[in-house]
Amino acid sequence: AQSVAQPEDQVNVAEGNPLTVKCTYSVSGNPYLFWYVQYPNRGLQFLLKYITGDNLVKGSYGFEAEFNKSQTSFHLKKPSALVSDSALYFCAVRDSFLGSSNTGKLIFGQGTTLQVKP
Amino acid sequence: KAGVTQTPRYLIKTRGQQVTLSCSPISGHRSVSWYQQTPGQGLQFLFEYFSETQRNKGNFPGRFSGRQFSNSRSEMNVSTLELGDSALYLCASSSHYASTDTQYFGPGTRLTVL
C-alpha cells in the first residue's frame, strides 16, 4: 500500500535561513508526489509535484523539492524562509487503484507545522 | 479562473441530523474528490467522482454518501450525524482522474456536531 511519512511534527527556522520539511514515501510502482500548504482556516494550496524527470522540482512561492529514489524521499526546501511561510505543510502520494495508476485519490502525511521566527 | 468553491463554509448540527455539503469545481474540471480533515486522523479520502460516476471510495461508513451532477458540481451527504463527524470537509477538483493530474482544493466546510 502507498504511504507517506513526515517525521517532524514541527520545524522551526529563523527568517532568512534555509528551510527543509522532510517527507519519505513507500509506493509500489511509479511515485507521484505532491506538496500542499495549509494556512489557518483555509483549504490546501498546491505547491509542486513530482511526476517524472528532473529530481529537483520547482514550485510556487520559491519552494522546491528534491526527489531521491534511493532514499525514497521528497523533501521540501526553500533557500530563504519568510515569516509568511509559517503554515502547515502536507506531503502526499497518489494511490494506486485496481492495479492501475489512474486515480485521483491522494494519501497524505500527517503534516508538519513550519514556524518561521523574525 | 475561479477556484473551487464550497458551501456552506460553516455548519453547526446536532447528533442524529443529516447534512449536505456542496462543491463547485474549477470550470472545465470533471473530477471531484472529497476529504475529511480532523486533528486526530489527519486528511482522509472519502470519495472520488468523474462524469457523475463514483470511481473510488474511502473507508467510511455508509452514512457518508455523495454524488456528482452533469455540470460536475458535487454534493456529499452525511446522515445520522455523530460527534466524531465534526471535521473540516475539503473538496478538490482536477481536470481528469489521471494520477499525474493536480488536485486543487476548496476552502472547506467546517462541520461542528453538537
Interface residues (C-beta under 8 A of the other chain):
Chain A: N30 Y32 F34 Y36 N41 R42 G43 L44 Q45 F46 K49 I51 F90 A92 R94 D95 F97 S101 N102 T103 G104 K105 L106 I107 F108 G109 Q110 G111
Chain B: V4 Q6 S31 S33 Y35 G42 L43 F45 E48 F50 R55 N56 G58 L90 A92 S94 Y97 A98 S99 T100 D101 T102 Q103 Y104 F105 G106 P107 G108 R110
